[in-house]
Protein backbone atom coordinates (compact mmCIF):
# COMPACT_ATOMS: atom_id res chain seq x y z
CA UNK A 1 0.00 0.00 0.00
CA UNK A 2 1.36 3.40 -0.97
CA UNK A 3 1.67 6.17 1.59
CA UNK A 4 0.38 9.59 0.62
CA UNK A 5 1.28 12.93 2.12
CA UNK A 6 -0.78 16.09 1.80
CA UNK A 7 0.47 19.66 2.03
CA UNK A 8 -1.88 22.63 2.15
CA UNK A 9 -0.17 25.84 1.06
CA UNK A 10 -2.03 29.04 1.93
CA UNK A 11 -0.50 32.07 0.26
CA UNK A 12 -1.47 35.72 0.14
CA UNK A 13 -3.65 35.40 -2.97
CA UNK A 14 -4.28 31.67 -3.40
CA UNK A 15 -4.02 28.30 -1.75
CA UNK A 16 -3.46 24.79 -2.99
CA UNK A 17 -3.38 21.15 -1.97
CA UNK A 18 -0.33 19.16 -3.02
CA UNK A 19 -0.47 15.37 -2.78
CA UNK A 20 2.83 13.53 -2.58
CA UNK A 21 3.98 9.93 -2.65
CA UNK A 22 7.22 8.03 -3.19
CA UNK A 23 7.59 5.75 -6.22
CA UNK A 24 10.84 4.09 -7.31
CA UNK A 25 12.77 6.18 -4.76
CA UNK A 26 11.44 9.42 -6.28
CA UNK A 27 9.08 11.94 -4.71
CA UNK A 28 6.02 12.47 -6.89
CA UNK A 29 4.06 15.69 -6.27
CA UNK A 30 0.72 16.61 -7.81
CA UNK A 31 -1.36 19.73 -7.34
CA UNK A 32 -4.86 18.47 -6.59
CA UNK A 33 -6.86 21.57 -5.75
CA UNK A 34 -6.34 25.33 -6.01
CA UNK A 35 -8.44 28.13 -4.54
CA UNK A 36 -8.47 31.91 -4.28
CA UNK A 37 -7.50 33.60 -1.06
CA UNK A 38 -8.05 37.27 -0.46
CA UNK A 39 -8.46 39.76 2.28
CA UNK A 40 -11.79 41.13 3.42
CA UNK A 41 -12.62 44.39 5.12
CA UNK A 42 -13.90 43.84 8.67
CA UNK A 43 -14.34 46.51 11.32
CA UNK A 44 -12.05 48.85 9.41
CA UNK A 45 -9.27 46.28 9.11
CA UNK A 46 -8.18 43.84 6.44
CA UNK A 47 -8.32 40.21 7.54
CA UNK A 48 -8.37 36.74 6.07
CA UNK A 49 -11.77 35.13 5.54
CA UNK A 50 -11.08 32.20 7.85
CA UNK A 51 -14.47 30.57 7.28
CA UNK A 52 -13.91 30.59 3.51
CA UNK A 53 -10.37 29.24 3.91
CA UNK A 54 -11.61 26.41 6.11
CA UNK A 55 -14.34 25.54 3.58
CA UNK A 56 -11.76 25.48 0.76
CA UNK A 57 -9.40 23.29 2.79
CA UNK A 58 -12.24 20.81 3.40
CA UNK A 59 -13.13 20.82 -0.32
CA UNK A 60 -9.52 20.06 -1.21
CA UNK A 61 -9.50 17.18 1.27
CA UNK A 62 -12.58 15.76 -0.46
CA UNK A 63 -10.83 16.01 -3.83
CA UNK A 64 -7.81 14.13 -2.46
CA UNK A 65 -10.02 11.47 -0.90
CA UNK A 66 -11.64 10.86 -4.30
CA UNK A 67 -8.22 10.28 -5.87
CA UNK A 68 -6.66 8.04 -3.23
CA UNK A 69 -8.12 4.57 -2.80
CA UNK A 70 -7.17 2.47 0.18
CA UNK A 71 -7.84 -1.27 0.21
KALINZI-V747804 format. One record per helix or strand of 2 or more residues. SS is the DSSP state (a for helix, b for strand). FROM is the first residue (numbers start at 0). TO is the last residue. If there is no record, write none. Layout:
ss: [SS | SS]
from: [FROM | FROM]
to: [TO | TO]
//
This chain:
ss: [b | b | b | b | b | a]
from: [4 | 13 | 25 | 38 | 44 | 49]
to: [9 | 22 | 35 | 41 | 47 | 66]
//
